[in-house]
Amino acid sequence: MSPPPAVAFPHRELVFASEAVEACGAGIAWVRRTLDDWHLPAEGGDAVLIAAELLSNAAKHAGGILRLSLELHGSLLQIAVTDPSPDPPHLGEHRPNSIGGHGLFIVDRLTVSWGTRREDGGKTVWADLPLPSP
């Protein structure tokens, strides 16, 4: 008997009822549960950190969090956060000695690729991470 497939649903989405900052914690908990459901490592993995960075950036700089999604694309996990601001994030000059302001640099270093796409009334910031080898 062969083991069941590791992933039963390759796409999940969480829509937020409000743009409250509490959405960050709820989103991080949802990512952990989804990764666990998909039998992917949540603790100590980069996916939770990347999700936390994208969520907190949307909450702090883009007017709140509207939607969070996880999707599998072959050997990649895509994390995407939609917010109401049409302004794309900018990877400015990195200041290693500053307090804060490192989020996009973390995203840039830990992902295969990341970017933005326009949405009605806002944008989605996405990041692709390699799945761990079995």
C-alpha positions in Angstrom: 0.0 0.0 0.0 1.4 3.4 -1.0 1.3 6.4 1.3 -1.4 9.0 0.7 -0.4 12.1 -1.3 1.2 14.7 0.9 -1.1 17.5 -0.4 -4.8 17.1 -0.9 -5.5 20.7 -1.8 -2.7 22.6 -3.6 -4.4 26.0 -3.1 -5.9 27.6 0.0 -7.1 31.1 0.6 -8.0 33.1 3.7 -10.1 36.3 3.2 -10.1 38.8 6.0 -13.3 40.5 7.2 -11.4 43.5 8.5 -8.1 45.2 7.9 -7.1 45.0 11.6 -3.5 44.4 12.7 -4.7 41.3 14.5 -5.0 39.8 11.1 -1.2 39.2 11.1 -1.4 36.7 14.0 -4.4 35.0 12.5 -2.7 34.7 9.1 0.5 33.2 10.6 -1.6 30.7 12.6 -3.5 29.8 9.4 -0.2 29.3 7.4 1.1 27.0 10.1 -2.1 24.9 10.1 -2.2 24.8 6.3 1.4 23.6 6.1 0.7 21.0 8.7 -2.3 19.8 6.7 -0.1 19.6 3.7 2.6 17.7 5.6 5.1 20.5 5.0 7.4 21.8 7.8 6.0 24.9 9.5 8.3 25.2 12.5 11.7 26.4 11.7 10.9 26.8 8.0 11.2 29.9 5.9 7.5 29.8 4.8 6.1 31.1 8.2 8.8 33.8 8.3 8.0 35.0 4.7 4.3 35.0 5.4 4.8 37.0 8.6 6.9 39.6 6.7 4.4 39.9 3.9 1.5 40.2 6.3 3.2 42.7 8.6 4.2 44.9 5.6 0.6 44.9 4.3 -0.7 45.8 7.8 2.0 48.5 8.4 2.5 50.1 5.0 -0.4 49.2 2.7 -3.7 49.9 4.6 -4.3 46.3 5.9 -4.6 42.7 4.8 -7.4 41.7 2.5 -6.4 38.1 1.5 -3.7 35.5 2.1 -3.2 32.5 -0.1 -0.9 29.5 -0.3 -0.4 27.6 -3.6 1.8 24.8 -4.7 3.5 25.2 -8.1 5.5 22.0 -8.7 8.4 22.2 -6.3 7.5 25.8 -5.2 5.2 27.1 -2.5 3.8 30.5 -3.4 2.7 32.8 -0.5 0.6 35.8 -1.6 -0.8 38.7 0.4 -3.4 41.1 -1.1 -3.8 44.6 0.4 -5.8 47.7 -0.6 -2.8 49.9 -1.7 -1.9 50.1 -5.4 1.7 51.1 -4.5 4.2 48.4 -5.0 6.8 47.7 -2.2 10.3 48.9 -2.9 13.5 47.1 -2.0 15.5 50.2 -1.1 19.0 50.6 0.2 19.6 48.1 3.0 20.8 49.6 6.3 22.0 46.6 8.3 22.5 48.7 11.5 18.9 50.1 11.5 16.1 48.8 13.7 13.4 47.4 11.4 13.1 47.8 7.7 14.6 44.4 6.9 11.4 42.6 5.8 11.8 42.8 2.0 15.5 42.0 2.3 14.6 38.8 4.2 12.0 38.0 1.5 14.5 38.7 -1.3 17.2 36.5 0.3 15.0 33.5 1.2 12.8 33.2 -1.9 13.4 32.0 -5.4 11.5 35.0 -6.7 9.0 37.6 -5.5 7.0 40.4 -7.0 3.7 42.2 -7.2 0.6 42.1 -9.4 -2.1 44.7 -9.5 -5.6 43.8 -8.2 -8.9 45.8 -8.3 -8.2 48.6 -5.9 -4.9 47.2 -4.6 -2.1 44.7 -5.2 -0.9 41.3 -4.3 2.7 40.7 -3.2 3.8 37.1 -3.8 6.9 35.1 -3.0 8.0 31.7 -4.2 9.9 29.4 -1.9 11.4 26.0 -2.8 9.7 23.1 -1.0 12.0 21.0 1.2 13.2 17.8 -0.2 11.5 14.7 1.2 
